[in-house]
Amino acid sequence: MKTIPKSSVKVMSALLTARPDKQEEFLQTLQSLQGEIRNQSGCLECTVGQDAAGGPQFLIFMVWKDLVHLEAHMDSEAFRILLGATSVLTSPAGFRFIAADSAFSPQGFLGRSRRATA
């Protein structure tokens, strides 16, 4: 029986809702960070999308070559800016990880997530 090798690819996504008065500013921030993130070593995909009707919901979807590159991204200035922007410009939310194998656990990331604001 042939064994299918496990993928080391790591996926991170976030569905965020911009505050009504900060929607345009948040979109501009995401668009400026998108290119910077795409140029990071190990980034296979970085997509930013907005609700088709122009609503306040945004999606960030990133695919990383492996855990090493994802962790490097989470230690990068671009990720710090992204976390800062989400804490100021969006309703409380979090990032979600989709692991292609069982080697990755988001537990280490939880310390990096922002605290909920009222």
Number of C-alpha atoms within 10 A of each C-alpha: 3 4 5 6 7 10 12 17 19 22 21 16 18 16 16 21 22 23 18 12 11 14 20 14 14 23 19 11 16 21 14 12 17 19 12 13 21 17 12 16 13 19 19 17 15 20 16 16 14 17 11 9 7 9 12 20 18 22 16 17 18 21 20 23 17 19 18 13 18 22 13 13 19 16 12 14 12 17 17 14 14 17 18 14 16 22 17 14 22 22 16 17 17 17 17 13 17 14 18 14 13 9 9 15 13 12 8 10 12 11 9 13 14 15 11 10 10 5
